[in-house]
Amino acid sequence: MTSIAIVGAGPQLGLAIARTFGSHGLDVALISRNRHKLDDLVGKLTTEGITAAAFPADVLDRDALTQALKDAATQFDGIDVLEYSPVGTFGSTTLTTPADTEPPHVQHEIEFQLYGAITATHAVLPAMRTAGTGTLLYTTGAGSIDPIPQVGNVNTAAAALRNWAINLHKELNGTGIQAAHAAIDVSIGMSVVPGFPTAKPEQISPVYWDLHTTKRDQAEQIFKG
């Protein structure tokens, strides 16, 4: 298996991860909801000599996500690396503080972050177990570790994903399969909060390559810029 599937692929971090892994010879499967945007990313990668293909799917549609990953595995003869980092669009989520949070506020984020990650993992892990190798990487903001009241419901789901990913790392110890959580403690590209640190996507993406190669014993990396 010599490919990476990026779930939640976009023009910032997703594209940077694709370039990092693609420059090392991996084929790239890009998964997100918007076919037009995916085709644009595929075009950019292709011009750079990276083999890439688009597999549109909404992470909230578990059957579609599973099928997209199966189609990617068929096209690229397996998936060696799964990276999960979908980002919700403005208006898709009501942001709530802990005191104002109702169960539905958390449920959408749980579906989006945790359940989507579990679904994607189930689609690729059996083949990795058979091969005795593979990498599973899950991205959240650093609010999964140090939560911020203004986005309490989002941080709650992110913390659940972090807990699950680190526990998966423990379970898979000794199997040849790496599972790890990447926490991004910066704004990517430009700051939306005055004074909050920023980083370019290409500064962050090497974290993922390190977890895939030289830091396979580590369950978590925090990028602080």
Phi and psi in degrees as a GROMACS rama.xvg file:
@    title "Ramachandran Plot"
@    xaxis  label "Phi"
@    yaxis  label "Psi"
@TYPE xy
-138.517  49.2766  THR-2
-142.624  158.082  SER-3
-118.536  136.239  ILE-4
-106.773  122.279  ALA-5
-108.115  109.809  ILE-6
-94.5728  121.035  VAL-7
95.0018  25.7525  GLY-8
-61.9653  131.179  ALA-9
-142.703  -177.558  GLY-10
-78.5667  -1.94888  PRO-11
-106.105  -100.585  GLN-12
-65.1712  -41.2086  LEU-13
-57.7518  -45.1545  GLY-14
-65.7287  -39.6507  LEU-15
-64.1986  -41.5403  ALA-16
-63.5021  -42.2152  ILE-17
-58.9516  -43.2817  ALA-18
-65.8229  -41.4932  ARG-19
-62.2274  -49.1932  THR-20
-73.7386  -38.4981  PHE-21
-63.528  -34.9407  GLY-22
-68.239  -17.2997  SER-23
-97.937  12.5941  HIS-24
98.1175  0.339023  GLY-25
-82.2888  140.255  LEU-26
-72.1484  155.515  ASP-27
-125.547  122.697  VAL-28
-103.901  122.07  ALA-29
-106.466  127.132  LEU-30
-127.457  123.772  ILE-31
-164.814  -177.023  SER-32
-75.8211  -32.779  ARG-33
-97.7482  108.35  ASN-34
-60.4747  -42.5929  ARG-35
-61.1596  -45.1578  HIS-36
-67.8548  -36.3975  LYS-37
-64.6713  -42.7675  LEU-38
-61.7587  -35.0223  ASP-39
-64.7873  -41.9296  ASP-40
-65.7836  -41.884  LEU-41
-59.4206  -42.3026  VAL-42
-60.1395  -43.5824  GLY-43
-63.5984  -44.5991  LYS-44
-67.0418  -38.9239  LEU-45
-61.5321  -41.6741  THR-46
-65.4778  -19.9932  THR-47
-93.6542  5.5961  GLU-48
85.0841  14.9071  GLY-49
-101.827  130.303  ILE-50
-78.3679  120.653  THR-51
-144.464  155.718  ALA-52
-149.268  153.311  ALA-53
-100.617  138.923  ALA-54
-136.39  85.7116  PHE-55
-64.6866  135.222  PRO-56
-167.813  147.179  ALA-57
-94.1402  128.715  ASP-58
-64.7688  -18.6739  VAL-59
-78.6228  -13.8712  LEU-60
-100.284  95.1223  ASP-61
-63.119  -38.0844  ARG-62
-65.2294  -42.4396  ASP-63
-66.7981  -39.4954  ALA-64
-64.9338  -44.5725  LEU-65
-60.5  -43.6426  THR-66
-66.3717  -39.6981  GLN-67
-60.1434  -41.9657  ALA-68
-70.4314  -34.8346  LEU-69
-66.7289  -41.0755  LYS-70
-63.8256  -39.6848  ASP-71
-64.0784  -42.3582  ALA-72
-63.5666  -36.9852  ALA-73
-66.8703  -45.5402  THR-74
-67.3121  -38.0912  GLN-75
-106.339  14.4332  PHE-76
58.6901  45.6052  ASP-77
111.055  163.553  GLY-78
-121.942  118.949  ILE-79
-88.3281  -31.2362  ASP-80
-134.203  133.075  VAL-81
-113.484  127.49  LEU-82
-122.593  125.905  GLU-83
-116.871  114.558  TYR-84
-154.243  49.5801  SER-85
-68.5195  147.644  PRO-86
-122.677  129.557  VAL-87
-69.3164  150.649  GLY-88
-88.012  156.239  THR-89
-59.4959  133.214  PHE-90
95.7318  -15.451  GLY-91
-83.5632  -16.87  SER-92
-135.963  137.664  THR-93
-88.9197  117.81  THR-94
-81.5516  131.381  LEU-95
-134.287  148.437  THR-96
-77.4814  162.909  THR-97
-54.1142  -43.3985  PRO-98
-67.9979  -28.9877  ALA-99
-94.4027  -2.21994  ASP-100
-73.6845  129.942  THR-101
-107.741  158.259  GLU-102
-49.5055  -41.4765  PRO-103
-62.7266  -28.7489  PRO-104
-63.9666  -35.2506  HIS-105
-83.5407  -34.0713  VAL-106
-58.4551  -43.8447  GLN-107
-60.6561  -42.583  HIS-108
-69.5785  -35.1729  GLU-109
-62.8969  -44.0411  ILE-110
-60.1661  -44.3818  GLU-111
-72.8488  -47.872  PHE-112
-88.8683  -59.3432  GLN-113
-76.8379  -53.9014  LEU-114
-65.7383  -35.3077  TYR-115
-62.9132  -41.8174  GLY-116
-64.8238  -41.39  ALA-117
-63.5709  -42.983  ILE-118
-61.3537  -46.9864  THR-119
-61.6331  -40.1597  ALA-120
-64.3419  -43.848  THR-121
-61.5726  -27.0708  HIS-122
-75.2044  -25.8778  ALA-123
-115.425  -21.5746  VAL-124
-65.4391  -40.0661  LEU-125
-55.8283  -42.7129  PRO-126
-67.8901  -35.8762  ALA-127
-64.8231  -39.5567  MET-128
-62.6356  -41.6082  ARG-129
-63.7454  -40.8805  THR-130
-76.4153  -22.2092  ALA-131
74.1291  23.548  GLY-132
-160.291  158.312  THR-133
152.772  166.149  GLY-134
-138.345  133.451  THR-135
-124.758  116.024  LEU-136
-122.999  134.134  LEU-137
-128.219  129.309  TYR-138
-109.724  136.588  THR-139
-139.911  170.698  THR-140
-74.2527  164.742  GLY-141
-69.6748  -6.2101  ALA-142
-64.3076  -14.3767  GLY-143
-68.325  -21.1573  SER-144
-105.507  -47.0712  ILE-145
-123.813  87.4243  ASP-146
-67.7079  154.168  PRO-147
-115.149  125.82  ILE-148
-55.3043  -34.7909  PRO-149
-64.3074  -22.6222  GLN-150
-125.843  47.0544  VAL-151
-58.8124  -40.6015  GLY-152
-69.8872  -38.4049  ASN-153
-66.2125  -43.7558  VAL-154
-63.3526  -34.1178  ASN-155
-61.1957  -46.3034  THR-156
-68.8692  -38.3451  ALA-157
-62.7334  -39.3968  ALA-158
-64.9714  -35.6543  ALA-159
-65.0429  -42.2433  ALA-160
-64.2313  -43.3327  LEU-161
-58.675  -47.317  ARG-162
-58.2058  -46.1502  ASN-163
-65.1834  -42.7046  TRP-164
-65.455  -42.9318  ALA-165
-67.8059  -36.6441  ILE-166
-67.0311  -37.1837  ASN-167
-63.5275  -39.177  LEU-168
-56.0412  -44.8641  HIS-169
-63.6462  -43.1699  LYS-170
-63.975  -37.4112  GLU-171
-88.0316  1.28405  LEU-172
-55.0444  127.748  ASN-173
90.5009  -3.99783  GLY-174
-93.1045  -11.4896  THR-175
92.0684  -2.48145  GLY-176
-106.493  127.552  ILE-177
-97.5469  129.99  GLN-178
-123.44  133.707  ALA-179
-153.96  157.155  ALA-180
-109.87  133.158  HIS-181
-112.051  120.227  ALA-182
-106.444  123.275  ALA-183
-101.528  110.516  ILE-184
-102.461  39.2716  ASP-185
-145.943  163.146  VAL-186
-83.0412  138.928  SER-187
-92.2878  120.753  ILE-188
88.0773  -62.1946  GLY-189
-145.548  150.186  MET-190
-84.6068  134.134  SER-191
-100.776  -6.86466  VAL-192
-123.446  119.19  VAL-193
-53.7621  130.291  PRO-194
87.0379  -10.756  GLY-195
-79.0889  136.224  PHE-196
-64.3241  151.969  PRO-197
-125.279  161.35  THR-198
-151.082  149.687  ALA-199
-76.8945  148.132  LYS-200
-54.2683  -38.6728  PRO-201
-70.2325  -13.6913  GLU-202
-79.7752  -25.6808  GLN-203
-89.613  -37.6532  ILE-204
-58.6984  -29.6  SER-205
-60.3043  -23.1833  PRO-206
-55.9167  -40.3872  VAL-207
-71.0596  -39.2566  TYR-208
-65.1137  -39.311  TRP-209
-62.7473  -42.5808  ASP-210
-64.9004  -32.3388  LEU-211
-75.6794  -26.3679  HIS-212
-115.77  -70.1419  THR-213
-95.5759  -10.213  THR-214
-123.76  42.851  LYS-215
-71.3171  -13.4733  ARG-216
-87.2744  -5.26793  ASP-217
-98.339  136.842  GLN-218
-90.154  -12.2663  ALA-219
-158.213  142.884  GLU-220
-131.633  135.924  GLN-221
-112.568  121.818  ILE-222
-96.4634  118.29  PHE-223
-112.393  1.60621  LYS-224
